[in-house]
Each structure stands twice: as structure tokens, then as C-alpha cells.
Amino acid sequence: MKALLWILLVAAVAANVSTSFAFDGGKQVAISVSTGTVAIASAIVLFLLRDKRAKGV
């Protein structure tokens, strides 16, 4: 599960960066918002699934 989320996060960030070079106008905005949303969502899920370690033990 975590590996799939990492792949999704990297792909979404790469797609988000490349849209500024490949598209213009409304199409670029729509794709950028979509990939940004996917990237943020996968980062949040990865954060919530992280190993919780006790501090100072």
C-alpha cells in the first residue's frame, strides 16, 4: 500500500511540474489542480500511515 502511494505521489508531482511546460491556459490549470490534489491526498495518507514511535523510550 505504501509503495503504491509513493509511486502515485512521485508521478503526480512529476506530472504537476511538467504541465507548466506542456500546456497553456485553462487546460494547464485543470491538469495542475488535479495532479496537485492527488499529490496532497497521497502525502496525507502516507503521513497518517507512518510508523508511530514512542519518544524517549
N, C-alpha and C positions, 0 to 999 in steps of 0.2 A: 504494500500500500504506500509506504513512504517513498519507495523508489519511483513509483508511478507519479506521485505528487511532485517529486524533484524534477523529473523529466518534463512534466507539464509546466512547472514554474519556469524552467530554463527556456523551453520552447515559447512560452507566452512572452517572456521578456525579450527574447531574440526577435520575435515577430513584431513586438511593440516598437523596438528600436528601428527595425527595417522599414516600417510603414512610413516613416518620415522621409525616406529616400525614394520609395517606390510609388507613393500615391500623393495626390493633392486634393485639397478641398474637403468636401463632406465625406467622401469615401475614406480618406485618411483618418478623419476624426472618428468615424464609426468603427473602423477596424482597431484603432488605437484604444478607444474606450472599451471595446470588447476584450481585447487581449490584456489590457490593464486590469480589468475586473477579474479575469481568470487568474492572473498573476497574484493579485492581492488575496483572492479567495484561497488559492493553494498555499500561499505563505501563512495565512491564518490557520488553516487546518494543520499544516506542519508544526506550527507553534503549539497548537493545542495537543498534538500527539507526541510532543517531545518527552524524553525521559525526565521524570521529576526526581531529582537527587536531594537528599537531606543535606542541609548546610551545617557544617561544623561537627559532623558525626564521623 
